[in-house]
Amino acid sequence: MDDYSSLREQIGQDLDTLHRTEHPKSIFEIADDYLLGNPNLNRVIVEDIIKEEADKRGIAIH
């Protein structure tokens, strides 16, 4: 689960950056970026983390 803790932190930072620099992507596009970097990650967990972190920050993604 440590992998997902550090992933959650990275996703949060990346969402902050994306929100400041460009229009939000879809959850699937963002998840694809992480899964390409580490195919051992679970897609559903990655998408859930993205949704949770976006909600925490008030970032609208679809």
PyMOL commands that place a pseudoatom at each C-alpha (Angstrom):
pseudoatom trace, name=CA, resn=MET, resi=1, chain=A, elem=C, hetatm=0, pos=[0.000, 0.000, 0.000]
pseudoatom trace, name=CA, resn=ASP, resi=2, chain=A, elem=C, hetatm=0, pos=[3.025, 2.283, 0.337]
pseudoatom trace, name=CA, resn=ASP, resi=3, chain=A, elem=C, hetatm=0, pos=[3.121, 2.527, -3.452]
pseudoatom trace, name=CA, resn=TYR, resi=4, chain=A, elem=C, hetatm=0, pos=[-0.371, 3.970, -3.388]
pseudoatom trace, name=CA, resn=SER, resi=5, chain=A, elem=C, hetatm=0, pos=[0.443, 6.450, -0.598]
pseudoatom trace, name=CA, resn=SER, resi=6, chain=A, elem=C, hetatm=0, pos=[3.256, 7.961, -2.629]
pseudoatom trace, name=CA, resn=LEU, resi=7, chain=A, elem=C, hetatm=0, pos=[1.100, 7.722, -5.749]
pseudoatom trace, name=CA, resn=ARG, resi=8, chain=A, elem=C, hetatm=0, pos=[-1.678, 9.660, -3.978]
pseudoatom trace, name=CA, resn=GLU, resi=9, chain=A, elem=C, hetatm=0, pos=[0.805, 12.412, -3.102]
pseudoatom trace, name=CA, resn=GLN, resi=10, chain=A, elem=C, hetatm=0, pos=[2.111, 12.527, -6.689]
pseudoatom trace, name=CA, resn=ILE, resi=11, chain=A, elem=C, hetatm=0, pos=[-1.393, 12.606, -8.151]
pseudoatom trace, name=CA, resn=GLY, resi=12, chain=A, elem=C, hetatm=0, pos=[-2.321, 15.491, -5.850]
pseudoatom trace, name=CA, resn=GLN, resi=13, chain=A, elem=C, hetatm=0, pos=[0.709, 17.491, -6.949]
pseudoatom trace, name=CA, resn=ASP, resi=14, chain=A, elem=C, hetatm=0, pos=[0.065, 16.702, -10.607]
pseudoatom trace, name=CA, resn=LEU, resi=15, chain=A, elem=C, hetatm=0, pos=[-3.587, 17.730, -10.347]
pseudoatom trace, name=CA, resn=ASP, resi=16, chain=A, elem=C, hetatm=0, pos=[-2.545, 21.038, -8.798]
pseudoatom trace, name=CA, resn=THR, resi=17, chain=A, elem=C, hetatm=0, pos=[-0.143, 21.613, -11.692]
pseudoatom trace, name=CA, resn=LEU, resi=18, chain=A, elem=C, hetatm=0, pos=[-2.678, 20.575, -14.343]
pseudoatom trace, name=CA, resn=HIS, resi=19, chain=A, elem=C, hetatm=0, pos=[-5.316, 22.817, -12.802]
pseudoatom trace, name=CA, resn=ARG, resi=20, chain=A, elem=C, hetatm=0, pos=[-2.984, 25.829, -13.019]
pseudoatom trace, name=CA, resn=THR, resi=21, chain=A, elem=C, hetatm=0, pos=[-1.582, 25.177, -16.483]
pseudoatom trace, name=CA, resn=GLU, resi=22, chain=A, elem=C, hetatm=0, pos=[-4.301, 23.610, -18.635]
pseudoatom trace, name=CA, resn=HIS, resi=23, chain=A, elem=C, hetatm=0, pos=[-7.890, 22.478, -18.750]
pseudoatom trace, name=CA, resn=PRO, resi=24, chain=A, elem=C, hetatm=0, pos=[-8.569, 19.345, -16.754]
pseudoatom trace, name=CA, resn=LYS, resi=25, chain=A, elem=C, hetatm=0, pos=[-8.269, 16.058, -18.583]
pseudoatom trace, name=CA, resn=SER, resi=26, chain=A, elem=C, hetatm=0, pos=[-10.573, 13.121, -18.131]
pseudoatom trace, name=CA, resn=ILE, resi=27, chain=A, elem=C, hetatm=0, pos=[-9.959, 10.710, -15.282]
pseudoatom trace, name=CA, resn=PHE, resi=28, chain=A, elem=C, hetatm=0, pos=[-9.180, 8.024, -17.855]
pseudoatom trace, name=CA, resn=GLU, resi=29, chain=A, elem=C, hetatm=0, pos=[-6.513, 10.113, -19.597]
pseudoatom trace, name=CA, resn=ILE, resi=30, chain=A, elem=C, hetatm=0, pos=[-4.834, 10.956, -16.303]
pseudoatom trace, name=CA, resn=ALA, resi=31, chain=A, elem=C, hetatm=0, pos=[-4.982, 7.315, -15.177]
pseudoatom trace, name=CA, resn=ASP, resi=32, chain=A, elem=C, hetatm=0, pos=[-3.487, 6.204, -18.505]
pseudoatom trace, name=CA, resn=ASP, resi=33, chain=A, elem=C, hetatm=0, pos=[-0.476, 8.442, -17.870]
pseudoatom trace, name=CA, resn=TYR, resi=34, chain=A, elem=C, hetatm=0, pos=[0.209, 6.714, -14.546]
pseudoatom trace, name=CA, resn=LEU, resi=35, chain=A, elem=C, hetatm=0, pos=[-0.477, 3.214, -15.874]
pseudoatom trace, name=CA, resn=LEU, resi=36, chain=A, elem=C, hetatm=0, pos=[1.926, 3.716, -18.773]
pseudoatom trace, name=CA, resn=GLY, resi=37, chain=A, elem=C, hetatm=0, pos=[4.597, 4.644, -16.243]
pseudoatom trace, name=CA, resn=ASN, resi=38, chain=A, elem=C, hetatm=0, pos=[3.811, 1.667, -14.016]
pseudoatom trace, name=CA, resn=PRO, resi=39, chain=A, elem=C, hetatm=0, pos=[1.645, -1.059, -15.583]
pseudoatom trace, name=CA, resn=ASN, resi=40, chain=A, elem=C, hetatm=0, pos=[1.565, -2.956, -12.265]
pseudoatom trace, name=CA, resn=LEU, resi=41, chain=A, elem=C, hetatm=0, pos=[-0.815, -0.380, -10.776]
pseudoatom trace, name=CA, resn=ASN, resi=42, chain=A, elem=C, hetatm=0, pos=[-4.505, -1.229, -10.472]
pseudoatom trace, name=CA, resn=ARG, resi=43, chain=A, elem=C, hetatm=0, pos=[-6.563, 1.008, -12.810]
pseudoatom trace, name=CA, resn=VAL, resi=44, chain=A, elem=C, hetatm=0, pos=[-9.601, 1.160, -10.515]
pseudoatom trace, name=CA, resn=ILE, resi=45, chain=A, elem=C, hetatm=0, pos=[-7.501, 2.223, -7.526]
pseudoatom trace, name=CA, resn=VAL, resi=46, chain=A, elem=C, hetatm=0, pos=[-5.660, 4.851, -9.588]
pseudoatom trace, name=CA, resn=GLU, resi=47, chain=A, elem=C, hetatm=0, pos=[-8.951, 6.274, -10.903]
pseudoatom trace, name=CA, resn=ASP, resi=48, chain=A, elem=C, hetatm=0, pos=[-10.416, 6.352, -7.380]
pseudoatom trace, name=CA, resn=ILE, resi=49, chain=A, elem=C, hetatm=0, pos=[-7.363, 8.217, -6.064]
pseudoatom trace, name=CA, resn=ILE, resi=50, chain=A, elem=C, hetatm=0, pos=[-7.626, 10.732, -8.917]
pseudoatom trace, name=CA, resn=LYS, resi=51, chain=A, elem=C, hetatm=0, pos=[-11.335, 11.319, -8.158]
pseudoatom trace, name=CA, resn=GLU, resi=52, chain=A, elem=C, hetatm=0, pos=[-10.691, 11.719, -4.417]
pseudoatom trace, name=CA, resn=GLU, resi=53, chain=A, elem=C, hetatm=0, pos=[-7.761, 14.096, -4.869]
pseudoatom trace, name=CA, resn=ALA, resi=54, chain=A, elem=C, hetatm=0, pos=[-9.640, 16.172, -7.465]
pseudoatom trace, name=CA, resn=ASP, resi=55, chain=A, elem=C, hetatm=0, pos=[-12.660, 16.410, -5.152]
pseudoatom trace, name=CA, resn=LYS, resi=56, chain=A, elem=C, hetatm=0, pos=[-10.438, 17.513, -2.244]
pseudoatom trace, name=CA, resn=ARG, resi=57, chain=A, elem=C, hetatm=0, pos=[-9.081, 20.314, -4.418]
pseudoatom trace, name=CA, resn=GLY, resi=58, chain=A, elem=C, hetatm=0, pos=[-12.383, 21.283, -6.028]
pseudoatom trace, name=CA, resn=ILE, resi=59, chain=A, elem=C, hetatm=0, pos=[-11.022, 20.426, -9.476]
pseudoatom trace, name=CA, resn=ALA, resi=60, chain=A, elem=C, hetatm=0, pos=[-13.662, 19.416, -12.001]
pseudoatom trace, name=CA, resn=ILE, resi=61, chain=A, elem=C, hetatm=0, pos=[-12.559, 16.452, -14.055]
pseudoatom trace, name=CA, resn=HIS, resi=62, chain=A, elem=C, hetatm=0, pos=[-14.739, 14.121, -16.028]
for i in range(1, 62): cmd.bond("trace and resi %d" % i, "trace and resi %d" % (i + 1))
show_as sticks, trace
zoom trace
